Amino acid sequence: MPRVHLDAAVIPAELSRLDAALALSVEQLTAIKETLGESEQAEILEAHAMMLADPGMKDAIVALIRDETLNAEWAVRRVFREFGDKLAGAEELLASRRADFDEVCDRIVHNLMGERPSVLAELPPENSILVAHDLPTADAAVLLSAGRVIGLICDFGSKTSHTAILARALEVPCVVGAGTCSESVQPGQLIAMDGSTGEIWLNPDVVEQKRVEDVRERRKTRDRELLEEKDLPATTKDGRKVGLYANIEFPAEVPSVLAHGGEGIGLYRTEFLYLNREQLPTEEEHYKAYAEILTKMGDKPVVIRTLDLGGDKLPIGHRSHEQNPALGLRAIRLTLKHPALFRTQLRALWRASVHGNLRILLPMIAAVSELREAKQLITQARRELVHEGHTLPERIPLGIMLETPAAALSADRLGRECDFFSIGTNDLIQYAMATDRGNRDVAYLYRPLHLGVLRLIETAVEGAGVNGIEISMCGEMAGDPLYALVLLGLGLDTLSMNPADIPRVKRVLRGSGLRDARELLQAAMSFSSTDEIEKFVMNEMGKRFPELRTAPLLEAGL
């Protein structure tokens, strides 16, 4: 994109050209959204539209055009690059959002140049596996919703990118971060892929194709059978009931929760309200999102986590530069340090509580003093709203996430001052093993069945039991059926996971007994090395549930 300095006389025309490109970009996104109806895909595109409408973004572009007499294309690229660079060093969840900035920027520039912003020339044929270097969210929404694509492979991206999220929501197998796969594939080439393991096979032979087809048919049959059980409780053969809830990021995911038999929402990650924007969300924006979810879920419990931001996880324009962000000012530490930020969310939560069965979850509590301070702010927010004339419940059940060894080891004392626990294994394992879960060099240490991790979970469950409160798990470990009996044996009351994982975990629990699970756990914890524990658990689960064996499960197509 050439950088051009304009004559002052043509600046008004250049600004008009920018306005036209912005308006056309919004119009294009609106047209795509209308074809998608009420869905998670449409909600993501709404986030793109909000970026286009962000006055701070536009003001920065206008200032470059007017003050430095730059052409609109260059000004757009420079502003979006600057905003995107602030996300480049963030952890995976936020760093992946840079792709959204790039998509919106490309759309504006294409429209400025009179080019078609979409890479799509036509829809692919039926039963296609789509292979691309990268796939913009708007294109992914159209392609995946059309029902023609049965698999997606992208060289670029991560499991938390919007394209990957869309694929999961639509249950389309997806492999992202596939390197240079797009350069090795020819149109019409036969491909097999496993979206769960990230494996890809090019030109499978006749024997492999037959195996793929057999696995596909078995999987379809199994999935149909699992969904027939969606309204049955996750009760073991000897009567132990385990709640199966869902983790969500967007209100539009609620239909998927209900369709897969979710008994509630165990984790709504409210930090998604803060992404892809310069301005912090208002109390009203918080309220509308929470009220929508609560209304859709009826009397089913909805656990809303207060914002888990900080360090390297802050909205655009509100970033810090800590040397070790994972151990810095984040989550509850951030909100206690900035009570005005916390107050906005707490007021919205109280207001929304009248619409359903709300429970509040505080992230990364490591000390009783933090919990007490947060409770004071929660009470203060209610007092303000009542004074303003709002009719509110006397209290909202309050829980804390156990994400640090300190919290797990002091669960007996923390449990005296809250209503429930939720174990966040993603961070608990990271902190217990001193392992950056985003660092490939030490990824081999990030293992849920490490004896130390199991003992921390065991201690946390004991702490909940001493105080007679419920304990849940909402980390990725909760949604893996291979771990289901281990978690049952440990004594978890509720497991919260991606909606699509609920039926498989339910099948394991309904086909097992609590006594058997405890015996399996005791035997597993008698081993010393993680390798030994993993091998034992995998073998035992394979015997009980052959469909869970770790042999590749493939999806195939052209």
SULKA-V710619 format. One record per backbone hydrogen bond with DSSP energy under -1.0 kcal/mol. CO is the residue of the C=O (numbers start at 1). NH is the residue of the N-H. If there is no record, write none. Layout:
co,nh
CO,NH
CO,NH
This chain:
co,nh
4,71
7,10
8,11
10,14
11,15
12,16
13,17
14,18
15,19
16,20
17,21
18,22
19,23
20,24
21,25
22,26
23,27
24,28
25,29
26,30
27,31
28,32
29,33
30,34
33,36
33,37
39,43
40,44
41,45
42,46
43,47
44,48
45,49
46,50
47,51
48,52
49,53
54,58
55,59
56,60
57,61
58,62
59,63
60,64
61,65
62,66
63,67
64,68
64,70
69,6
71,75
72,76
73,77
74,78
75,79
76,80
77,81
78,82
79,83
80,84
81,85
84,87
87,90
91,95
92,96
94,97
95,98
96,99
97,100
97,101
98,102
99,103
100,104
101,105
102,106
103,107
104,108
105,109
106,110
107,111
108,112
109,113
110,115
127,558
128,150
128,151
130,153
132,155
133,156
136,140
137,141
138,142
139,143
140,144
141,145
142,146
148,128
151,130
152,175
153,132
154,178
155,179
158,161
161,165
162,166
163,167
164,168
165,169
166,170
167,172
168,171
173,152
175,154
180,183
181,184
186,189
190,203
191,557
192,201
193,555
194,198
199,194
201,192
205,209
206,210
207,211
208,212
209,213
210,214
211,215
212,216
213,217
214,218
215,219
216,220
217,221
218,222
219,223
220,224
221,225
222,226
223,227
224,228
226,229
227,230
229,232
233,235
234,242
236,239
240,236
243,495
244,263
245,497
246,266
246,267
248,269
250,253
251,254
253,257
254,258
255,259
256,260
257,262
258,261
264,246
265,303
267,248
268,270
268,305
269,272
270,273
271,274
277,316
282,286
283,287
284,288
285,289
286,290
287,291
288,292
289,293
290,294
291,295
292,296
293,297
297,300
301,265
302,359
303,268
304,361
309,331
310,313
313,310
315,318
324,327
325,328
328,330
329,311
330,333
331,335
332,336
333,337
334,338
338,341
338,342
339,343
340,344
341,345
342,346
343,347
344,348
345,349
346,350
347,351
348,352
349,353
352,355
353,356
356,358
357,302
359,304
360,399
361,306
362,401
363,332
367,371
368,372
369,373
370,374
371,375
372,376
373,377
374,378
375,379
376,380
377,381
378,382
379,383
380,384
381,385
382,386
383,387
384,388
385,390
386,389
397,360
398,419
399,362
400,422
402,424
404,408
405,409
406,410
408,411
410,413
410,414
411,415
413,416
414,417
420,400
421,472
422,402
423,425
423,474
424,428
425,429
427,431
428,432
429,433
430,435
436,439
439,442
442,445
443,446
445,447
447,450
450,454
451,455
452,456
453,457
454,458
455,459
456,460
457,461
458,462
459,463
460,464
461,465
462,466
463,467
464,469
470,421
471,493
471,494
472,423
473,496
475,478
476,479
477,480
480,483
483,487
484,488
485,489
486,490
487,491
487,492
493,243
494,473
495,245
497,247
498,501
499,502
501,505
502,506
503,507
504,508
505,509
506,510
507,511
509,512
512,237
513,517
514,518
515,519
516,520
517,521
518,522
519,523
520,524
521,525
524,527
529,533
530,534
531,535
532,536
533,537
534,538
535,539
536,540
537,541
538,542
539,543
540,544
541,545
545,548
546,549
555,193
557,191
